[in-house]
Amino acid sequence: MEQLFSDGALTVPFGADFFSVAVGVITGAMFACDRKLDIVGTIVLGLMTAYGGGIIRDLLLQDDGVYFMEHPSVILICIGLAVFVFYFRGLFRHSGQLLFFADALSVALFALAGANKAFACGEGFVMVVILGALTSVGGGALRDISVGETPGVFQRSNFYAVAGFGGALVFAAMAFAGAPLVLAAVACVFAVVFLRYLSVYFDWKTADEADLTPKVSRGAHAAKDFCAELFRRATLHRKRDSVARAPFFRKRKD
């Protein structure tokens, strides 16, 4: 990956940037085809998946220029990809492993793009991580909301948003530690893809139910009983000491 600097930040090569957008369009278009949307819906959801996270990031940063509008020719190519998926969707349904890897790599590159731009704009550690994670999953969340579904990143599943967050965290930690940005970028991409594959291989999933109230209540009751028993024993011990010392004091008084 070539390292180019602009205002102290790494410039992601156009090829890698275009790859992430292209994969986003393909996954969004396939999502639309599975929901039986027409050609217009397929194109819109494809573009929304590809550009949604970046648009949210740019609006929050209030930086000059929105990535979606910087390369009009790429938008036309993405529209062509969405149309191709619509009419030749069968080609993509038989390439699950390849598409999974491409999707994981796309999420990684989106996380890198979001975290890197936030770092370039002078944001702090927390915002770099948040904007990196938001960019990695924002397009998919907008896509799901557009068809009236709960975003997949909010449901129990293998690591997706967690992977994007992990990659952004790795990039931010290395960037603020003064490591070469090209090294931080490679580590970010590797972390996202690695976490994504590990979660699938070991079937790690985010929890959809987690009520700690019963455990906390039992712990509180146990602590209360322990304190009460400790206080009772301390009281008995004081009484025994008082009784043991009483003859001694009476004898000295006599």
Order of alpha helices (4+ residues) and beta strands (2+ residues): beta-beta-alpha-alpha-alpha-alpha-alpha-alpha-alpha-alpha-alpha-alpha
